[in-house]
């Protein structure tokens, strides 16, 4: 951690920001890259940028959180004032605790949804490519990944299906009778769209599923796995007219489905899985249309949700264990510069003393003196390292005492 900088987590999530606000602060891949490049230009040493349907967050080092807030707000439609109403700004230990909960699925809109850990990995790779992933952040992320894996394997917090894509299918099953006989149109095949497609095939037993995507080859690739029908984007309105259920999961920044595309004769259930919203709310002006958005679907999960909640204490215990290991590494990292400085100080004293002895003793045994003095230096530094690692006194106080006694200079990094 650079001197005078702190580790921050700044962002907003489903907890305080509704879908409209989250949409205004949503980041596409180009915007994420712009933030990273701008961060590098202003001297930010490490930064991870994530944006999902449920949250937009920046994790990074800064002298003041406003540096990160400005980076975000300069690249979204939302303003700093809007951000302040729904945001959280967490520092050092609180920021670390937050990323652990996010990565473990404990902070997900649907408990146990682990898709976020993959998104964090992708974001970290983008940062590393630009030289914006320092040792601290990389070690922290690896610890979060470790905790996530342990929680997934040692608890049943992810038993059953937990993702938003499954929740959308569960919503359909609860809302529509004889789903297997209905015509379903899936428009948009990003990650959520692909996962939803797989869940539709698996859980609805429906053979009347049609896929439309702006890039038709992507739709054809997915359709080939499940023997589904693909239509051109130009046929969107026609296919909506033929559908009983429309699922929209495009990545557009503005609504792609409006009431002008929808017939007014027969009932139509529309599920909007997009952030920002890709279905114009004006569709509910039509009496035959039922519209559900991501936040509505998140309330619909499988029957094992209550059982999964029972494993929260065990998951939190695992988090604390992994965090303890990370904090131990952090303490070691904190005193490593002092130990190195002490070692160099002792080496300087040794070299000065050996030079004196060479002048005094005609038969001075250089090799033996080097061996003995180096062994003593190693034992002294080991003793101090053990003290810093295990003493009840605060590490900072101990480091300061050692620095004063041996007149060591303060390092540029702590």
Order of alpha helices (4+ residues) and beta strands (2+ residues): beta-alpha-alpha-beta-beta-alpha-alpha-beta-alpha-alpha-alpha-alpha-beta-alpha-beta-alpha-beta-alpha-beta-beta-beta-alpha-alpha-alpha-alpha-alpha
